[in-house]
Amino acid sequence: MAEHRSFPHRRRRRSERPAPPKSAPPKSSPRDQRVAVIGLGRFGSSLAHELTRRGWDVLGIDTDPHLVQQHSDTLTHAAVADCTDPEVLRQLGVDEFPSVVVAIGTDVEASILVASNLLDIEVPNLWAKAISRQHGRILERLGAHHVVLPEHEMGERVAHLVTGRMLDFIQFDDDYALVKTVAPASATGIPLGESQVRSRYGVTVVGIKRPGQDFTYATAETVMERGDVIVVTGRTQAVETFAELN
């Protein structure tokens, strides 16, 4: 990130309350819907705009004045600043935010330095974007509370959708996945409790959607029918195998 710094382009909504005094402690209530997003590239700006749409107060920060100007009319606050300088974070009041997202794109050094600065000022909830697994491991070792690899995770997800029979796929860190797929013929026509899906395939059917109806929770008495869309959980390999039964 460049060392250019200026402060800040801000827009106050009519309904916005004045910020608390700098000496006031950060709020930690679940209702405290304030977040600072550092880095307004594609990922950061998309995240910031979605949070704003949901009614959150969002402070967007970037070293690029053109990016800041581009988003300043939409976000609650926007600032041109270099957050690799720890004093900048305090001047902007980032230390008072309950949640901060480091969404810096390709500058790994800046990402790590900013995350380190945020941890030094004890931000309660730090999210950080990583551009590689190695970058992610470094952020985790620093102490980032949440590390996301959006490009890698989306690539994995799309690969499962392209090569398999899945309608959607979400994988968790501990080799556990949540999959939306079509009910296989081998498991239809009898109650789930009798079909032995869990013991035979190592998966659990947690939801079912019949054409023209809403999703409902699956029970032992639920009977899957041909064409039903189901939500299945289990080990990644197990749900992959189950989805391929179609």
Backbone bond lengths (Angstrom), bond angles and torsions (degrees), N, CA, C in turn:
res aa  C-N    CA-C-N  psi(-1)  N-CA   C-N-CA  omega(-1)  CA-C   N-CA-C  phi
1 M - - - 1.460 - - 1.529 110.20 -
2 A 1.312 116.41 142.15 1.460 119.76 179.74 1.504 110.93 -69.67
3 E 1.338 115.83 163.49 1.454 119.30 -177.60 1.520 112.40 -92.52
4 H 1.312 116.10 6.20 1.451 119.65 177.14 1.527 109.64 -62.75
5 R 1.320 118.46 140.81 1.452 120.79 -179.50 1.521 109.96 -149.75
6 S 1.287 115.85 137.28 1.461 121.31 170.26 1.513 108.20 -153.48
7 F 1.297 117.98 164.78 1.458 122.05 -173.58 1.501 110.35 -136.86
8 P 1.370 109.51 160.58 1.428 118.99 -72.29 1.513 106.72 -103.67
9 H 1.298 118.69 159.64 1.462 122.22 172.51 1.523 106.06 -85.77
10 R 1.284 118.40 115.63 1.456 120.61 -176.64 1.517 110.54 -126.13
11 R 1.322 114.44 146.30 1.443 119.55 172.98 1.513 107.93 -130.64
12 R 1.313 117.44 125.21 1.460 120.41 -178.76 1.516 109.60 -103.19
13 R 1.320 115.29 126.56 1.449 119.49 175.66 1.533 109.65 -71.27
14 R 1.330 115.84 157.89 1.453 119.44 -179.88 1.521 112.16 -61.02
15 S 1.342 115.54 -37.09 1.459 119.46 -176.74 1.519 113.11 -85.64
16 E 1.313 117.47 -2.98 1.466 120.49 -174.93 1.529 110.50 -72.41
17 R 1.302 115.79 135.32 1.457 121.20 176.93 1.519 109.93 -84.94
18 P 1.304 118.35 152.12 1.465 120.33 177.38 1.516 110.52 -59.50
19 A 1.316 116.07 146.36 1.462 120.44 179.04 1.523 109.43 -66.57
20 P 1.349 117.58 146.99 1.459 119.95 178.44 1.517 110.30 -67.32
21 P 1.340 117.38 161.13 1.462 120.59 177.69 1.522 110.41 -57.05
22 K 1.335 115.10 150.51 1.470 119.97 -177.38 1.511 112.30 -58.13
23 S 1.333 117.17 -27.83 1.453 120.60 -177.29 1.522 112.43 -79.85
24 A 1.341 117.69 -10.84 1.453 119.95 -178.06 1.526 110.02 -68.78
25 P 1.338 118.29 140.78 1.463 120.43 179.89 1.519 110.69 -69.67
26 P 1.334 117.58 151.94 1.460 120.51 178.20 1.522 111.04 -61.15
27 K 1.299 116.82 141.60 1.452 120.34 175.54 1.519 109.17 -76.46
28 S 1.330 116.74 144.84 1.452 119.92 179.13 1.523 111.58 -124.86
29 S 1.330 116.93 7.37 1.445 121.10 179.70 1.518 110.28 -65.28
30 P 1.366 117.15 145.03 1.462 119.10 176.48 1.523 112.77 -59.09
31 R 1.337 117.31 -20.42 1.455 120.59 -179.61 1.530 112.54 -84.58
32 D 1.307 116.94 -4.32 1.461 120.53 179.84 1.526 108.06 -77.86
33 Q 1.307 115.64 94.93 1.459 120.88 -173.55 1.518 110.62 -97.51
34 R 1.336 115.33 64.34 1.463 121.20 176.15 1.520 108.63 -121.61
35 V 1.316 114.99 137.42 1.462 119.37 178.31 1.522 109.15 -146.74
36 A 1.328 115.95 141.35 1.463 121.61 173.91 1.522 107.70 -106.01
37 V 1.320 116.19 130.82 1.461 121.93 178.56 1.524 107.94 -114.23
38 I 1.328 116.48 115.56 1.460 121.97 -177.47 1.520 108.68 -102.20
39 G 1.317 115.65 111.12 1.460 121.62 -175.15 1.520 109.44 109.47
40 L 1.329 116.79 109.51 1.462 120.95 -174.97 1.539 111.92 -111.32
41 G 1.324 115.72 40.53 1.456 120.21 171.85 1.522 109.94 -74.42
42 R 1.318 117.65 -159.75 1.468 120.36 -176.76 1.520 112.07 -59.54
43 F 1.335 116.23 -47.58 1.466 119.91 -178.52 1.522 111.44 -67.79
44 G 1.329 116.75 -50.79 1.457 120.96 -176.68 1.518 112.92 -63.37
45 S 1.336 117.26 -43.52 1.461 119.53 -178.84 1.522 111.45 -68.60
46 S 1.335 117.22 -38.54 1.462 120.50 177.47 1.525 110.79 -62.22
47 L 1.331 115.93 -44.87 1.461 121.33 177.56 1.523 110.94 -62.15
48 A 1.324 116.88 -46.72 1.464 121.36 -177.84 1.520 111.30 -62.17
49 H 1.324 117.52 -43.67 1.461 120.63 -179.28 1.522 111.91 -67.16
50 E 1.342 117.39 -37.35 1.458 119.88 178.94 1.527 110.80 -67.67
51 L 1.321 117.17 -40.60 1.467 120.24 177.11 1.523 110.73 -64.40
52 T 1.328 116.79 -40.15 1.463 120.38 177.23 1.528 110.10 -62.66
53 R 1.319 116.73 -42.98 1.469 120.71 179.37 1.523 111.38 -60.29
54 R 1.328 115.98 -30.93 1.470 120.43 -179.71 1.520 112.77 -85.80
55 G 1.320 116.68 5.58 1.456 120.28 174.68 1.514 115.68 94.58
56 W 1.331 118.42 10.16 1.460 121.47 179.13 1.525 110.17 -82.65
57 D 1.328 115.99 151.87 1.461 121.68 170.89 1.523 107.66 -87.04
58 V 1.321 115.94 117.97 1.465 120.72 -172.53 1.523 110.18 -119.30
59 L 1.325 115.14 126.97 1.462 122.34 170.76 1.522 107.37 -101.90
60 G 1.332 117.15 113.65 1.459 121.34 177.66 1.517 110.43 -100.53
61 I 1.336 116.77 132.95 1.465 122.07 -175.64 1.518 109.55 -129.94
62 D 1.326 116.27 136.87 1.454 120.90 175.09 1.527 108.41 -156.37
63 T 1.327 116.72 157.85 1.467 120.37 176.76 1.525 111.94 -82.10
64 D 1.327 116.54 -14.74 1.463 121.28 -177.25 1.533 109.72 -90.43
65 P 1.329 119.36 110.77 1.463 120.80 -178.08 1.524 113.43 -62.76
66 H 1.338 117.32 -28.64 1.463 119.81 179.44 1.539 110.81 -68.25
67 L 1.336 116.31 -40.39 1.461 119.57 176.93 1.519 111.29 -65.06
68 V 1.322 115.81 -42.93 1.459 119.86 -179.63 1.524 110.28 -62.81
69 Q 1.333 116.18 -44.52 1.461 119.86 179.06 1.531 111.06 -62.06
70 Q 1.318 115.88 -37.84 1.464 121.51 -178.50 1.521 112.08 -61.43
71 H 1.341 116.38 -34.75 1.464 120.48 -174.84 1.528 113.57 -106.53
72 S 1.308 118.29 -2.00 1.468 120.80 -172.90 1.530 112.94 -66.83
73 D 1.328 118.08 -26.99 1.463 119.91 -179.47 1.517 112.87 -78.90
74 T 1.325 117.10 -14.24 1.461 120.83 -177.80 1.522 112.57 -102.23
75 L 1.326 116.91 -41.08 1.456 120.78 -177.40 1.521 110.64 -78.98
76 T 1.318 115.58 157.33 1.464 120.45 178.80 1.519 110.82 -61.64
77 H 1.324 117.11 -45.02 1.459 123.86 176.47 1.529 107.96 -138.74
78 A 1.309 116.87 151.43 1.460 121.43 173.86 1.519 108.28 -144.15
79 A 1.329 117.41 141.57 1.457 120.98 -176.08 1.519 110.68 -141.57
80 V 1.326 115.50 140.27 1.464 121.98 170.29 1.523 106.37 -91.46
81 A 1.319 117.34 115.40 1.461 119.67 -175.84 1.521 110.85 -163.13
82 D 1.321 115.28 155.65 1.460 123.17 177.54 1.518 108.40 -105.36
83 C 1.324 116.37 103.06 1.462 121.36 -174.75 1.515 113.20 -82.29
84 T 1.347 118.23 4.51 1.461 118.99 170.39 1.525 110.07 -73.27
85 D 1.335 116.86 -12.98 1.465 122.87 174.16 1.523 107.88 -92.99
86 P 1.334 118.47 112.52 1.474 120.24 -175.95 1.521 113.39 -60.16
87 E 1.327 117.81 -28.90 1.458 120.08 179.78 1.531 111.11 -66.49
88 V 1.332 116.27 -31.47 1.464 120.65 178.78 1.528 110.39 -61.56
89 L 1.320 116.82 -41.17 1.458 120.67 -179.69 1.527 111.13 -60.40
90 R 1.320 116.44 -39.89 1.462 119.79 179.18 1.522 111.02 -71.00
91 Q 1.320 116.98 -39.44 1.462 120.23 179.75 1.523 111.72 -63.59
92 L 1.323 116.20 -33.97 1.464 120.31 178.22 1.528 112.32 -83.76
93 G 1.323 117.38 -7.06 1.464 120.43 -179.41 1.513 113.91 77.04
94 V 1.331 117.45 18.88 1.465 120.34 -178.69 1.524 111.08 -63.65
95 D 1.326 117.00 -28.11 1.461 120.78 179.21 1.523 112.20 -65.49
96 E 1.342 118.28 -12.88 1.455 121.50 179.07 1.530 112.61 -95.60
97 F 1.317 116.48 -4.24 1.465 119.50 -178.91 1.523 110.33 -83.38
98 P 1.334 118.10 136.23 1.471 120.41 178.76 1.518 113.30 -72.23
99 S 1.345 117.10 -23.46 1.462 120.77 -179.86 1.522 109.80 -138.83
100 V 1.336 115.61 137.82 1.463 121.58 177.48 1.524 108.12 -135.44
101 V 1.331 115.70 138.28 1.459 121.34 177.53 1.523 108.85 -115.74
102 V 1.326 116.70 124.13 1.462 121.34 173.01 1.525 106.28 -93.17
103 A 1.328 116.19 103.86 1.467 121.70 -174.78 1.524 111.37 -111.23
104 I 1.331 116.26 26.03 1.468 120.84 -178.50 1.523 109.57 -63.97
105 G 1.337 116.30 136.73 1.458 121.79 -172.36 1.508 115.00 -75.59
106 T 1.329 118.02 -98.32 1.464 120.78 -169.30 1.528 114.54 -93.08
107 D 1.314 118.45 -7.64 1.466 121.18 -178.27 1.526 109.63 -85.95
108 V 1.334 115.35 87.89 1.469 120.85 -175.49 1.523 110.97 -62.14
109 E 1.325 117.38 -41.93 1.460 120.84 -179.04 1.522 111.15 -59.89
110 A 1.332 116.30 -45.20 1.459 119.99 179.36 1.524 110.96 -64.92
111 S 1.334 116.98 -40.44 1.460 121.06 178.55 1.518 111.50 -58.19
112 I 1.325 116.14 -46.85 1.462 121.30 -178.82 1.522 110.91 -66.16
113 L 1.329 116.63 -42.73 1.463 120.60 -178.93 1.524 111.25 -65.36
114 V 1.322 117.25 -43.04 1.466 120.49 178.96 1.531 110.39 -64.45
115 A 1.328 116.90 -44.25 1.465 120.34 178.48 1.521 110.56 -60.15
116 S 1.324 116.72 -41.90 1.464 120.79 178.53 1.524 111.02 -62.19
117 N 1.338 116.65 -42.74 1.469 120.36 178.20 1.525 111.50 -61.71
118 L 1.318 116.59 -40.65 1.464 121.20 -179.20 1.524 111.06 -66.96
119 L 1.323 116.42 -38.01 1.464 119.90 177.51 1.526 110.70 -68.67
120 D 1.331 116.20 -34.46 1.470 119.78 178.11 1.528 111.76 -63.50
121 I 1.349 116.45 -34.18 1.476 118.92 178.74 1.522 111.13 -91.98
122 E 1.334 116.67 9.19 1.465 124.37 171.16 1.528 112.76 61.09
123 V 1.330 115.26 49.63 1.467 119.32 171.90 1.534 107.89 -62.04
124 P 1.342 117.95 128.58 1.473 120.52 -173.59 1.523 114.78 -63.99
125 N 1.324 117.12 -33.30 1.458 119.54 -173.01 1.527 108.72 -141.14
126 L 1.331 115.89 99.98 1.463 120.94 -174.59 1.529 110.73 -108.72
127 W 1.329 114.87 120.58 1.453 122.59 173.67 1.525 107.97 -105.89
128 A 1.326 116.92 140.03 1.459 119.60 -179.35 1.521 110.32 -138.88
129 K 1.331 115.56 134.46 1.458 121.59 175.86 1.520 109.14 -84.97
130 A 1.330 116.88 135.35 1.462 122.23 175.17 1.522 108.59 -116.74
131 I 1.329 116.10 146.37 1.461 119.80 -179.87 1.528 111.78 -102.28
132 S 1.335 116.54 -2.93 1.462 121.15 176.41 1.517 107.94 -156.64
133 R 1.330 116.30 164.22 1.457 119.67 178.06 1.529 111.21 -63.35
134 Q 1.332 117.38 -38.08 1.456 120.72 178.52 1.525 110.28 -62.78
135 H 1.323 116.46 -44.84 1.462 120.96 176.63 1.527 109.85 -59.01
136 G 1.328 116.20 -43.29 1.459 120.62 179.57 1.515 112.56 -62.02
137 R 1.350 116.68 -41.40 1.469 119.93 179.21 1.520 111.33 -63.64
138 I 1.329 116.98 -37.79 1.468 120.28 178.36 1.531 109.98 -64.10
139 L 1.325 116.35 -44.40 1.468 120.57 179.67 1.527 110.71 -62.98
140 E 1.326 117.22 -39.57 1.461 120.97 178.08 1.523 110.98 -64.94
141 R 1.343 117.14 -41.17 1.459 120.42 179.56 1.522 111.78 -67.17
142 L 1.326 116.31 -31.03 1.462 119.41 175.61 1.517 110.96 -64.58
143 G 1.341 115.62 -31.92 1.458 119.78 -179.06 1.513 114.54 119.16
144 A 1.356 117.68 10.83 1.468 119.95 177.00 1.524 108.88 -56.87
145 H 1.340 116.00 135.41 1.460 119.85 -175.67 1.527 112.09 -73.51
146 H 1.312 117.37 -32.29 1.466 121.66 -179.69 1.526 108.63 -140.97
147 V 1.321 116.90 129.29 1.465 121.83 177.33 1.522 108.36 -120.97
148 V 1.325 117.09 129.61 1.458 121.11 179.59 1.529 109.42 -122.31
149 L 1.330 115.16 143.27 1.466 121.94 175.24 1.527 106.96 -119.48
150 P 1.315 118.08 79.20 1.474 120.21 -171.13 1.515 114.64 -58.63
151 E 1.351 117.96 -42.97 1.453 119.66 -178.49 1.531 110.86 -66.82
152 H 1.343 116.57 -45.00 1.457 120.45 -178.82 1.529 110.53 -64.85
153 E 1.345 116.96 -45.87 1.455 120.58 -177.38 1.520 111.22 -65.47
154 M 1.333 117.51 -39.49 1.457 119.93 178.16 1.525 110.53 -67.55
155 G 1.339 117.20 -37.13 1.454 120.04 177.57 1.518 111.90 -61.97
156 E 1.328 117.27 -43.69 1.463 121.48 177.95 1.521 110.77 -62.02
157 R 1.338 115.25 -44.04 1.460 120.21 -177.02 1.527 110.92 -63.04
158 V 1.331 116.04 -47.16 1.462 119.68 -179.01 1.529 110.69 -65.12
159 A 1.334 117.41 -36.33 1.460 120.62 178.07 1.524 111.11 -59.60
160 H 1.331 116.70 -41.26 1.462 120.02 178.28 1.524 110.86 -66.50
161 L 1.307 117.60 -38.18 1.457 120.41 -178.40 1.525 111.09 -71.50
162 V 1.336 116.52 -36.06 1.464 120.47 -177.90 1.521 111.49 -73.18
163 T 1.329 116.62 -41.74 1.466 120.03 -171.88 1.525 113.68 -93.50
164 G 1.334 118.18 -13.53 1.460 119.92 -175.53 1.511 113.18 -117.44
165 R 1.317 115.06 -165.94 1.464 122.57 -179.38 1.522 110.22 -105.52
166 M 1.303 117.05 24.84 1.458 121.39 -176.20 1.524 110.95 -91.57
167 L 1.339 115.16 147.02 1.457 121.61 174.81 1.515 110.98 -93.84
168 D 1.325 116.54 -24.47 1.463 121.89 174.49 1.511 108.32 -161.18
169 F 1.333 116.20 156.17 1.465 121.20 -174.32 1.516 109.55 -150.09
170 I 1.326 116.85 127.98 1.467 122.60 175.14 1.522 107.64 -131.85
171 Q 1.334 116.37 123.83 1.454 120.48 179.59 1.520 110.25 -109.54
172 F 1.344 115.74 141.10 1.449 121.84 178.93 1.530 109.71 -105.36
173 D 1.331 115.84 166.72 1.463 120.59 -172.14 1.522 113.73 -61.20
174 D 1.315 118.35 -30.12 1.461 120.59 -173.47 1.531 112.07 -95.97
175 D 1.351 117.11 37.98 1.463 122.19 176.96 1.520 111.24 59.02
176 Y 1.325 115.54 41.80 1.455 121.73 179.78 1.515 107.03 -125.96
177 A 1.323 117.59 138.32 1.461 120.42 -174.35 1.520 111.92 -132.71
178 L 1.320 114.58 153.88 1.459 123.72 174.49 1.525 106.41 -119.67
179 V 1.327 117.32 123.83 1.452 121.56 -172.08 1.525 110.68 -130.14
180 K 1.334 115.23 139.76 1.457 120.99 170.34 1.519 107.37 -105.85
181 T 1.325 116.86 126.58 1.456 120.95 -177.43 1.526 109.28 -150.03
182 V 1.312 116.98 -179.77 1.461 122.42 177.28 1.525 108.74 -94.56
183 A 1.319 116.50 139.82 1.461 120.48 -178.61 1.524 110.91 -59.93
184 P 1.335 117.65 126.22 1.467 119.91 179.12 1.527 110.86 -71.98
185 A 1.318 116.59 148.65 1.466 121.29 -177.33 1.520 112.01 -58.42
186 S 1.333 117.57 -32.83 1.468 121.28 -176.49 1.524 112.83 -67.34
187 A 1.338 117.36 -14.31 1.466 119.94 -177.89 1.526 112.50 -114.86
188 T 1.318 117.70 9.97 1.463 120.95 -178.04 1.524 111.18 -98.47
189 G 1.332 114.40 159.15 1.459 120.21 173.43 1.503 116.12 89.92
190 I 1.331 118.14 -10.32 1.467 121.29 178.43 1.529 109.11 -134.80
191 P 1.341 117.99 154.72 1.468 120.16 179.70 1.534 111.01 -58.89
192 L 1.335 115.55 147.44 1.465 119.98 -179.63 1.521 112.02 -56.76
193 G 1.332 115.79 -35.56 1.458 119.24 -179.96 1.507 113.46 -62.87
194 E 1.349 116.48 -24.98 1.459 120.93 -179.61 1.536 111.97 -98.27
195 S 1.300 116.52 -19.63 1.465 119.68 -176.80 1.521 113.37 -75.15
196 Q 1.333 116.66 -17.08 1.471 122.90 178.27 1.531 112.02 57.05
197 V 1.339 115.98 36.70 1.460 120.41 178.61 1.518 111.04 -58.86
198 R 1.335 116.05 -42.58 1.473 119.16 -176.82 1.521 111.23 -65.96
199 S 1.317 117.81 -45.93 1.468 119.77 -176.97 1.530 111.83 -75.12
200 R 1.332 117.85 -32.17 1.462 120.65 -177.78 1.527 112.65 -80.04
201 Y 1.327 115.68 -38.15 1.465 119.13 -172.76 1.532 113.85 -116.72
202 G 1.316 117.33 -9.66 1.473 119.95 178.79 1.515 113.68 73.81
203 V 1.334 117.50 25.52 1.471 121.07 179.73 1.523 109.59 -127.57
204 T 1.323 115.30 162.91 1.454 121.47 177.33 1.522 109.51 -124.27
205 V 1.328 116.29 127.42 1.461 120.95 175.88 1.523 107.26 -85.16
206 V 1.338 117.07 118.19 1.460 120.44 -175.31 1.523 113.38 -107.62
207 G 1.334 117.60 -17.26 1.457 120.11 -179.28 1.510 110.91 -152.95
208 I 1.329 115.97 156.65 1.461 120.79 -178.13 1.518 109.39 -145.81
209 K 1.331 115.53 141.35 1.462 121.17 177.92 1.519 109.08 -131.12
210 R 1.329 114.67 117.15 1.453 120.67 175.95 1.519 108.91 -88.17
211 P 1.329 118.74 145.60 1.465 120.14 179.71 1.524 111.90 -51.47
212 G 1.353 115.61 128.82 1.452 121.09 179.57 1.510 114.78 83.71
213 Q 1.353 117.53 -0.18 1.458 121.62 -179.43 1.525 109.83 -121.98
214 D 1.342 116.09 169.27 1.457 121.14 178.06 1.524 110.18 -85.65
215 F 1.350 115.78 163.17 1.457 120.50 173.30 1.525 109.87 -63.73
216 T 1.318 117.21 139.31 1.458 122.52 174.22 1.523 108.58 -131.85
217 Y 1.355 116.12 157.96 1.451 120.04 176.57 1.527 109.93 -68.36
218 A 1.317 115.65 143.43 1.465 120.69 176.98 1.522 109.76 -90.01
219 T 1.323 116.01 140.95 1.458 122.09 176.85 1.530 108.53 -125.55
220 A 1.326 115.60 177.12 1.468 119.76 179.36 1.522 111.33 -63.36
221 E 1.338 117.02 -23.21 1.469 120.95 -178.78 1.533 112.29 -89.82
222 T 1.339 117.88 -8.23 1.464 120.90 -178.20 1.519 111.06 -65.74
223 V 1.330 115.38 132.14 1.463 120.99 177.21 1.528 108.28 -109.48
224 M 1.320 117.30 116.40 1.459 121.35 177.32 1.520 109.57 -77.93
225 E 1.328 114.81 141.95 1.455 120.74 178.80 1.525 110.01 -120.47
226 R 1.300 115.82 161.89 1.453 121.11 179.91 1.535 109.56 -58.17
227 G 1.328 117.56 131.09 1.459 122.15 179.98 1.513 114.34 92.74
228 D 1.346 117.68 -8.27 1.464 119.94 177.82 1.528 110.08 -67.39
229 V 1.331 116.08 140.41 1.462 121.52 171.87 1.515 107.29 -95.83
230 I 1.327 116.95 131.00 1.457 121.06 -175.98 1.529 111.00 -125.82
231 V 1.336 114.95 154.74 1.464 122.06 173.09 1.525 106.99 -109.43
232 V 1.331 115.29 125.69 1.456 122.04 -173.71 1.524 109.83 -125.03
233 T 1.324 117.68 141.63 1.461 122.05 175.85 1.516 110.14 -124.26
234 G 1.328 115.33 156.63 1.454 120.92 178.45 1.512 110.32 157.74
235 R 1.320 116.50 -174.35 1.446 120.86 175.22 1.521 109.50 -60.31
236 T 1.324 116.01 145.96 1.458 120.25 -174.24 1.526 112.13 -53.43
237 Q 1.324 117.38 -48.08 1.464 120.66 -178.39 1.531 110.69 -62.76
238 A 1.333 116.65 -37.55 1.454 120.17 -178.37 1.523 111.99 -67.42
239 V 1.338 117.60 -43.59 1.467 118.90 -179.42 1.525 110.75 -71.79
240 E 1.335 117.70 -30.84 1.466 120.42 174.94 1.527 110.45 -62.90
241 T 1.330 116.02 -45.22 1.455 121.29 -179.71 1.518 110.54 -64.58
242 F 1.332 116.39 -42.42 1.471 120.55 -179.34 1.521 111.31 -63.80
243 A 1.327 117.04 -42.05 1.459 120.54 -179.68 1.527 111.65 -64.51
244 E 1.342 116.94 -28.56 1.465 120.59 -178.61 1.521 112.64 -78.77
245 L 1.350 117.76 -2.33 1.460 120.12 178.48 1.522 111.30 -71.23
246 N 1.332 116.60 -17.23 1.468 119.90 -179.58 1.530 111.20 -67.37
